[in-house]
Amino acid sequence: MGKFKKSDIAIKTPGQQIREKIIEKYGSIKNFADAVGMYDSSVEQYLTTRSLGSTTFKIRLTNQFQKSLSELFLTDEAQVRVMT
């Protein structure tokens, strides 16, 4: 493959990557929110912030997936490496 144009590379935020994992495992954000005892609106909000919101959310998220936070998403650099 030739050179990439910037428009060819779609970097997903940590929240977008985690959202995909949640939907894959739970079917919806609401199902996940119910499973962890949170409001789905709160989960949605946390997934849109770069820091992924509250410590409580991060703990519940990592407990549900039995993975560390860094295992749940790829950094921007890692995503580019995977694509190239």
Secondary structure, DSSP 8 states (H G I E B T S, - for coil): -----GGG-----HHHHHHHHHHHHHSSHHHHHHHHT--HHHHHHHHHSTT-S-HHHHHHHHHHHTS-GGGSS--HHHHHHHH-
